[in-house]
Amino acid sequence: MMLTNFEEHVNSIISETNGWYFDKVQDEEGDVCYRLFDPFGDQNGDAFYDFEDLLDYIVQDDIMSDRIAELISLTHD
């Protein structure tokens, strides 16, 4: 599935910062979910069914939090 522009920006930030990335897929029931992967391509835990939950998980890292907060402020101006 295609990421939105905002999702692509967030994906770029985490990839540039620590090598992690996520994708957006449909699960077996057809629900959209986000899977987070480490730099080696291994999925990190269960899929996230809400993009906000994925963001909450990602911004636990202070550097990520600052960069994503900056992105959010730029997209809402």
N, C-alpha and C positions, 0 to 999 in steps of 0.2 A: 504494500500500500504506500501511497505517496505521503510524505511528510508535508505539513504546512510550512510556510516560510519561517514562522516563529520556531517550530519544532526543528527545522534544519539549522537555524542559528544556535539553538541550545545544543544540538548534537555536535556542531562544530566546536563550540566552546568546551564541552567536556572532552572531545577528542583531542583538541589542542592542549588542554590542561593536563590530562592524565592518561590519554590513550583509550579511554572507555568510549563506548558508543551505544546507541539504541536503535531499534527498528520498530516499525509499526506493522502489525499483521492481524489477520483474523484467526481466532482460535477455532477449535473443532465445532463449536456451536455457532460460529459466525460473528462473535463479538470482537470488536476492535480492542487490541491490547498492545502494550509496549514492552519489548524485551530488552533488558540492559545486559551488555556484554563487556567483559574485561578486555585488555589489550591482546590477549591470546585467543579471543573468539569464544570463550566459555561464557555461557549465560549465567548471570548473577541472580540466583534465586528464582522466585515465581514472577510471572509477568505482572505488569501494572495495568489495570483496566481503566484508570483515570490518569490523564497526563499530569494533573496537579499532584497526584500521589508520587509519580515519578520525579517531578520537580522537587517535592519535599524531601525525597530520599537523596537526590543529587546535592541539594544545597546544604546538607549536613557538613560538607567540607567548606571551610571559611572562604577559600579562594574561589571556589565554584559559586558560592553564595554571592560574593561581591560582583563577579562577572555577569551572572544571570540577572541580578538586581539592576545592573547597568543596562543590560539588554532590554529588560522590561521597561525601564524609564525611557529609553530611546524609542521604543515602539508605542508608547502611550503619550508621547509629546505631540 
